[in-house]
Amino acid sequence: MNSFATLIEVQSLPKVTYYTVLLTIDGKLNPTSEFKAFQEVLESNSSERSNFNDLKAWLKVRIGEQKGALKQYFRNERKALALPPRHFDVFEAKKKNPIRLYCYRVNEKIVILFNGGVKLDRDPEKCPNVSKHFHSANLIAAGIKRAFESGDLLLNSDHTKIVFPNDLKIPL
């Protein structure tokens, strides 16, 4: 299989830099990044608009501007992680949020955002909305981990950015 991920920077905030990936599956490039695809689906879902807005605020304000990507803000999903955390407080108001955004936390200053959706089943592998994204996130996370281990991905001196060649293709 000829599948790989290409890393792109999404946004740099005071406490964290967000990245995402473009996927090429069986030689076919998807021109929409994983995170952009997630945004497009959730922005069109009027029943989850409030939850999506809460998650966006969490990404921008709590993680991006205030605290950074602290471990306790993420759910373990095998090799990948997911947002929001189990004890999701939207600026001190505790609330359940069925949205899952899969990601890879490099450190407190760097997060790679993938795709996700509205989780309808307790088990993400059985959920029709997120199972595909759950499996994809775990494949991408494993590829990114291997790329760091092999030296294809490096961190800059203050560990706030990922250093990589523009044409790097991360095998999945």
Sequence and secondary structure as in RCSB ss.txt:
>XXXX:A:sequence
MNSFATLIEVQSLPKVTYYTVLLTIDGKLNPTSEFKAFQEVLESNSSERSNFNDLKAWLKVRIGEQKGALKQYFR
NERKALALPPRHFDVFEAKKKNPIRLYCYRVNEKIVILFNGGVKLDRDPEKCPNVSKHFHSANLIAAGIKRAFES
GDLLLNSDHTKIVFPNDLKIPL
>XXXX:A:secstr
   EEEEEEEEE SS EEEEEEEEETTEE SS HHHHHHHHHHT GGGHHHHHHHHHIIIIIIIIII   GGGSE
EETTEEEES TT EETTEE    EEEEEEEEETTEEEEEEEEE  SSSTTT TTTHHHHHHHHHHHHHHHHHHHH
TSSEE TTSSSEE  TT  EE 
